[in-house]
Amino acid sequence: MAKQIWLNLPVKDVKNAKDFFIKIGFVFKTEKETTSSACMLVGESNFVVMLFEESLFEGFVQNKLTDTQKSSEVLISIDAQSIQEVDELAVKVREAGGVVFAEPAGNQGWMYGFGFADLDGHRWNVLYMDFSKLPK
């Protein structure tokens, strides 16, 4: 069976998208990039998010792209290690040009997070989860 999963995202401008994600703290595997793609690594297990120029991506999926200003196909969730990290990332997202669509806040008594859209309108969810407070 599969040993790894990759997330592929279409972007208008690979360089701008890469710069945005670097500003908010992500790292890239530069030996795996071209002018029309970039390889972003997420977390300790190096989950791969590939950023592809829209026309290249559209050729792969053989389908039209979702207009991220009008609809969403996916919500990408990532974890944070603390409430402070959530708040700091929200600031970095704004400074890098992203849009915070859900302000940092508590949820259900055991989660704290916020939602943002990257430069291409893909929606991300950042969560700190305190499982010691999870209702039983």
C-alpha positions, 0 to 999 in steps of 0.5 A: 500500500501507499507509504506517503501522500502528497498534496498537489495545489495549483498556483498562479505564480510559483515564485510568489506562492513559495515566497508566501509560504517561506514567510510564514515558516514553511521549508522547501526541497529546492532540488525538487523544484522547477520554474513551474513547480515547488516542493514544500515540506510540512511537519516532522514527517515531511508531508509533501505539498507540491505547488504547480503552475495552474496550467501544468496542474490543469493538464495533470487533473484533466479538469477545470480548476475550482475558482477559490474566490467562489468555492473550496474543494478542500480545507487543509488542516495543520497542527500547532504546538501552542495557542501562542504558535497559532496567534503568531502564525496568524500575524505572519499570514497577514504580513505575508499577504494572506487573508485570515477568514476566521480569527484565532479563537477557541472551539469546543473547549479543547481546540484553538485555531484560525483559518486563512487563505493563501495567495491563491485562495486555498483555505488552511486551518491551523489548530492547537488541540489540547487532548487533556480537555477533550470531552469524554 
